[in-house]
Each structure stands twice: as C-alpha cells, then as structure tokens.
C-alpha cells in the first residue's frame, strides 16, 4: 500500500492567505469587459467565453483558504439547502409570485419551523440562488424557478439520497483497495458507502423514488446538447431512411436503455414521415413509469444484458449507456446487441462523450468521477474507446474529430485566445470500405469483424 507523503517544509501558511494568481487578474477583467456587448446581444458563444473567464477570475482572486472553506463548508451546505428547497416544495411555492416573500409567511404555508427555514434560506441567499430583499425576506431567481421543473430539480434528492455516500467515502474505499481503479460493478465506492450488495441501478430501484428521479435527471442533462440527428451531424436520411426495409413489421430505430424515451421522441418529432417502427427499451420498472410519450413510440421492457428481442432493426441506438459500465460489461451489452443485427443492413449508433487528451471540460471530468464512484466505469478517452470497440470485435479504420473552438469573434483583445469546449468524437463504422489511411473530421470509420460485414456505429 502506498504511503501519504509529508508536505514540503518550505510551504508557509502565508501561501494559503494570498490570492492564487494576482498577476492574471487584469487580463481576465479585460477579457470579460471586451465581451460585454456581444454577450448582451444574446450571443451564447460569447456568454460561454465570458463565463470561463469569470471562473478563472474568481480562482485567481480567491485565497487557498477561501477556496478550502468554499469546498468544505459553503458548497456542501448549499447542496444540502438546495435539496431541502426542492424536496420540500419551497422553490415551487416561491415561484407562484416573483415578489419578495417573508420567511414567516413561507414557513406558515409549508408547515415548517420558521427558524429552520430562515437558516436554509439565508445560506441560499448568501450563495445567490435566491435574492435577499430584506431581513428574513427573499424573492426567487431564474435558477430557483428552473428547479421547479421536475427534471431540473430531480437530481438533487437523487444525488443526496442515493449517490452522496459513494462520493463522501471514496477516499476510504481507495485506501482500502490500495488506490487501484475499480472495475467491478458490485465492488465499487457505492457498495462501500451504502453497505449494499446491489449494483447502482438496482440500488436506485430498491430505494424509490430515486430510480424515477435519476431518469428525470438524465432528461435534464440532455437538454441543450447537440443532437446526433440534427443536420450536419449524422446523415439520417442517407444512412438510416434510405435503404430501409419496408416490411410490415420493419423496425427503424430501437432506443436501447432509452429511459423515458426522450431521444427517440425527439427523433419522431424531427422525422415525422420516417417509415418503420420506433421502440424504446429499458428495464420494466422504468418503462412502467413513462407517462408522456407519443403512441407511435412502442414501449418495451428489456434488460440489455439479455438477448435482444428485436432482430434485424435498421438501427440500434444507445445514449450514455456504455459509460455506465466497465469494459467487461460493455462487451456483454455489445455482444447481445450485435447478435441481433442483420449483416449489411443494421446499424449500431452509440452516443457518448469522449474525453480529450488535454483541456477536458469540467462537466465531463465531473461526470467521470460520478461514473468512477457509482458504477466502477468512466468517461472514456479516444484510446479507451478504441480498445473497448476492438475487444467487441470492432476495427476502427478512420477517425474524424469534432472539436468546438470559440475564437475572438472579431474582438481585438481576444485575437490570441481560443477556448475549447467539451470535445465530442463522432464515430461511424460504415457499410462502405474506405482507405484506412484517409483521415478527415467528425467521423471514425471501421468494420465489425464479428458480423462478417459492415455495420454502422456513431459515437458522440
């Protein structure tokens, strides 16, 4: 077992009491000022660039002590208070009027102890999640209003009740396992933290309503993200609709592990004239909870570790499925799915994140730690995706990268600055052999050995 090194003797306490990076402050301020007008015009690219500079400015100005207090006190307390506000209906009540409301009145309507509610709201106000308008008086913000949307608020009680112990005790688990990366879904920080023998999703299901809240949370996570079916991404008409087998029971798209059917319903709306059946599959406990899905989308209870009951569909689609499982389990999922595919006709579409070698985005790295602690899995790099696909009988022969770069937008002060947003890699295993040496952007092409012919896979 490794030992914890002693801190270097030359580190003085004054380091913890000084701003982290004062020399960079002026540049961050200039960067923010230079973007003000563009952001005000509604340019979202400029907003994201300003936000990144604002985060860097805060980091530069804060002392290590202040950051430590934020991590150890303010942020855990904020998460606790936000969970309380969502779970108790506080934000829903506040959203009924945008006017300032007194703690005593809110407490009376909710049936809460006003002293307790006042302390919760005071911290929410201090963290700017609600706005303080006077002594024991607050009004809602866009953020608190947004958390009244079921999918937006669901993640808080779900993470607090069904995930947090895995995160909180990860350091203990890592020490007990000699600081080795976990690969067993039944021996992860989640089992250690909750003293359970259940895997993550069985753990959610056994502790309702966390299973429903998790599915709702995933719906919010997918909002505002680029869609694989949009123009300029995967060529749906050419690769799926053209060449579709118009048999009586022909299935166009199977959404494997599709939760409440968010993605396949989006496909239905964007391609209303598409032929064939649309099917969403997930565990029966999830499918039974779907209450708002168009009748054109068929619902099917299915465990993707078992034989795929729909054979010969035009496409099998998986969104954020494989990142939930370590490599060995992914191989099982891929084996069950590819066994149902019709050689030369079926396609396998995989929608996932791909971590870049450098400059990873905080959303992706945060999600990676969640995968580590909950399911012994990961957000994979390109090399890791290649290795996984090869083990599943896939040979990648062509790579295209899609990297989102935000440039100066004509602003002189930003001519030398480039901001990299979350990288996504689009992979397609094509039914047409291409030269292995040809490299373009946006797609990776290869062949499926185990089918003896070519099928398609899209990864983003």
N, C-alpha and C positions, 0 to 999 in steps of 0.2 A: 504494500500500500504506500502511495506517495506521501510525503510529508509536506506540511504547510511551511513555506519559507518565512524566515524572520524579516520584518520590514527593514529596509536600509536605514542605517543610523543617521545618514545625512539629511533625512526628511524632517524639517522643522514644522512645528504647529502653525507657523505663520503662513505656510502654503495653503492650509485649509481656510484661512481667513482673508485671502486675497482673491480678487476676480480671476476667473480661469484664463481669460485671454483678452486683456485690455487692449493690446495693440490692434486687434482686429475689429474693435467696436466701431470706429469711424467708417470703415469700409462697409460693414453691414448696414449702418444707418444710411449711407449714401445709396446703397443698393435698394433699400426699402423706399427711400424718397424718390428715386428715379422711376419706380414702378407705380407710384400713387395714382397718376391719371389713367394709366392703362387699366389698372385694377378697378377703378371707379367706373370705367366704361363697360364693365362686365366681362372682361377677358379672363377666362378661367386659367389659361396657361400662366398669365402674369400673376394671378392670385396664388397659384401653387409656388411660383418662384419667390414671391414676397413672403409666403408662409415659411418656406425653407430658410430664407434669410432671417426672419423673425425668430425662428427656433435657434439659429446659430447665434443671434444677438443675445438672447436670453442665456444661452450656455456660456457665452463669453463674459457676460456681466455677473453671473452668479458666482459666489464663492463656493468651494467644495463643501463647506459646512452647510450653506443654504441648500445646495442640491441634495446633500445627505438628509437633511430634515424634510425636504420635499418628498424624497423617496420613502423614508421610514415613517413619517407621520402624515403629511398632508395628502399624498396620493392614496395610500390605503384608506385613510379616513374619508376621502372624497368618494372612493368606490363604495364604501360602506353606506355613506349617506345617500348616494345615488340609487343604490339598490333598495334602500328603505323607501325613497321617494317614489320609485317605480312600483314596487311591490304593494305599497300601502294605498296607492291612488292619489298621492299628494300632487304630483305633476298634472294628473288628469283634472283634479279639482281646480288647480291654479289656472289651467288653460281655458276654463269656462269664461274667464274675463281676463283681459290684458291689463286691467287696472291694478294698482297696489292693493295688497291684502294683508291684514294683520294676522300674526301667528295665532292669537287667541281665537279669532273667528275660524280660521282653518282647522285648528285643533278641535273646536266645538263641532264642526261639521263632520270631521273624520272620526271623532270619538277618541282622540289621542290626548295624552298628558301634554299640556301646553309647554311645560318646562322642557320635556324631552324633544318635542317638535321644534322648539325655538333653538335648541343647540344644534340639531340637524340642519336647520335652515341657515343658521349663522355660518356654518362651515361651507355650505353650498354657495352662499353669498360671497364669502371670502375667496372662494375658488372661481367666482364669476359664472357659475352655472345657473344661478338666478340673480336678480338685481335687487340690492338693498335700497329701499326708498325712504327709510326712516327707522326709528327704534322699533324692533320687532315687526317690521313691515317689509314686504318683498313683492316683486312682480315677476312673472315668467319671462324667459328669454326664448329665442328661436330654438336653442338647444333643448331646454326643458320641454318646450312644446313638441319637439320632434320625438322625444322619448315617450310621448303618449301614443305614438304609432306602435302597434303591437310588436311588429318585427324589430323596430329600433330599440324598444325597451327590454325585449325578452332576454338579451344576452346578459344583463346584469344579474338577475336572480339565478340564471343558469350557471354562470361562471362562479358566482359567490357560493352557491349551494352544492354544485356537482364537480367543480374543477379546482377551486382555490387551494384545497388541501394538497393536491398534487404539486402545485407550484410552490406553496409555502414550505413543503418538506422535501423539495427536490435536492437541496444541499445534503440532507441526511441520507437520502437514497443514493446519491452519487458517491458519498463517502463509503457507504456500506458495500457498494458494488465496485469499489476500487477505481472510481472515476472512469468507467467504461460506458460507451454508448449503448443504451438498451435496444434490443431487437425483438423482445417477446411481449406481445400484447397482454399477456397475463402476468407479467412481471415488470411493471413499469412504476414510475412515481405515483400514478393514480392508485394502484393496488396498495402501495405502501402508505400513501397519505390517508386513504379511506378504509384501510384494513379490510379489503374485499378481495374475493377471488374472481369477480366479474370483470370482463373487458369493458372498455369505456362505454360503448353503446348499450350494452346490457345493463351497465351501471345507471345510465340515464333512464332506461326503460323501467328499471326496478324502483326508481325514485321519481315518479311522476310529480309535477308536470315538467321535469327537466328535459324529457325527450321531446315534448312539443316545443318547449322554449328554445331548445337547440335548433330544431328545424326552422323555427321562426327567425332565429338569429342569423342562420345561414341565408335566409331570404333577404335580410337587410344587408348582409355582407356583399351580396351580388349586385345590389343597386348601384348604378352609376359607373359600372365597369364596362369596358369594351366587350361587345358580344361577338362571338365567333361567327355568327350567321349574318352579320352586317356586311354591306358592300365594302370591298377592299380587304376583307379577311378571307375566310374560307369560301370558295366559289360554290355555293349551294346548288345553283341551277346546273352547272356543268358537272359537278361531282356526285350529286345526290338525285336531283329530279330527272335529269337526262339519263336515259337508260334504265329507269325504274320499271320493274316487272309489274304490269298492271293486272295481275291475277286477282281473283275475287277477294282473297284474304291477305293480299300483299301488305307487309308492314314496311313503312318508310323509315320510321325512327323509333328506337327504343331508348328511353332515358333510364339507364341503369343506375340504381341508387339515387334516383331523382328527387327524393324528399317529397315536398308538396307539389311538385310539377312546375316550379317557376320557369325553368328553362324551356321545357317542351311547350308550355303555353305561350311563351314569347315566340317560339318558332311558329306555332299555329297562327298567331296574330300577324306575323310578318310574311308568312307564306300561306294565306288562306285558301289558295287554289291548289296547293300541293296535293298530289294523289296519295293514296295509301293510308294505312292506319298509323296512329300515333299512340304510343304506350309509355306510361311512366311506371317504373318498378321501384319498390323499396320494401322494407320489412312490413309485414301486415300491420303491426302496431302503428306505423307511420301512415300507411295508406288509409287506414280506418279514420284518421283524423283530418283527412282532406275534406274541406267543406266549401271550397270556392275554386272549382276547376271546370272548364268547359267540357261538355259531354262528348265532344269529338275526341278528347284525350282519354284513352282507356286506362283504368287503374288496375294494377296487378301486384299482389303481394309476392315478393320473391327475395330470397337470400342469394346474393351473387357468389357465394361460396359453393352453391349447389348448381346442378345442371341448368343451363339457360333454356327455359321452356319455349321461347320464340326462336325458331330456327329460320335462317335464310332471310333475315331482315336486310333492308338496304343499308342501314347504319345502326350501330350500337354506340351510344354516347355516354360518357362518364365525366361528370363535372365535379372536381375536387373529391374524387373517390379514392384514388390511389395514394394521395398524400396522407390519408388516414391510416395507412397500413405499412408495416415494414416490408422489405423486399420479398421475403418468402411468401407472405400472404398476398402481395400484389401478383406474384407469379400464379397463385391459385386462381385469383379473380380473372386474370388474362386468359388462363387455360380454359376456364369454364365458358368464357365469352367467345373466344376464337373457335372453340369446338362447334359452336352453333352457326358460325358464319359460312356463307356459300362462297367457295373459292371463285375469284374473278368477279364477284358481284358485290358482296357485303363490304362495308367499311367500318372501321373502328375509330371513333372520334374521342380523344381524351383531352379534356380542358383543365389545365393545371398551371400553376406558377413555375417559373424556372429562375432560380437564384443566380445572379451574375457572379463572376469571379471576383469583382471588386465593385464598390459603390452600391451595395444592396440597400434596398429601401426598408425603412423601419417597420412598415406594415408586414412585409414578407418575413423579416427576421423575427418579429414578434410572433407571427403565426407559426414559424418554425419551432420556437420554444414551446408553444402550445402543443404542437404535434409531438415533440420530444417528451413532454411530461404526461400527456394524456394517453397516447397510443403507441409510444415507442417508435414513432415514424418521423418523417421530416418533410420539409420543402426542399426539393432536390435541385442540385446544380445540373448543368448540361451533361457533365461527365457521369453523374449518378443516374440521370435518365437514360443515357446511352447504355450503361451497364445493366440497368433493370430491363430495358427492352431486349437487349441481346440475350439475357437469361430466359426471356419469354419466347425466344425463337424469332426475334425481330433483328434484322440487319439494317442499320441506318447507312444510307449511301450519299445523302445530300443534306446540307444544312443551310438554312436561311435564318438570320436573326432579325428580330424587330426590336429596336431599342428606341424608346421615346426620349428625344432630346429637346430641351427648351432653350432656344438661343436668345439673342439680345432683342429681338423684335424691333430692331432699328434704333434702340436706345444706346447712345454712345458710351455711357458709363458701364454697359454690360457687354461690350464687344468681345471681351476675353473670357466671358463666363458661360459655362454650359452646365445645366442642371439635368441630371439623369434621374428619371422616374422609374418605377418598378419595371424591370425587364420581363418581357414575355417572349418565349420562343415558340414559334409555330411549326409543328412537325407534321408532315404528311407522308405516309407510306403509300406510294402511288401504284396504280394498276398499269402504269406505263413505265418500262425500264428507262432510266436516264443515265448518262455517263456519270460514273462515281466521282470524277474529278470536278464536275461542274458545281460551282458554289454561287448562290445568289442570296437574296434576303427573304425573310419571312417564313420559309419552309425548310424542313429536313425530310428528305425522301429516302425510302428504303424498301426492302421486301420482307414479307413474312415467310420465313422458311417452313414453319410447321403446316402451312396451308398448301404449300407446293405451288402457289401462285401469288398474285399481288392483291393486297387489300390496302385500305387507307386508314391512317391514324392522324388526328390533328391534336396537337398538344399546345395549350396556351394557359 
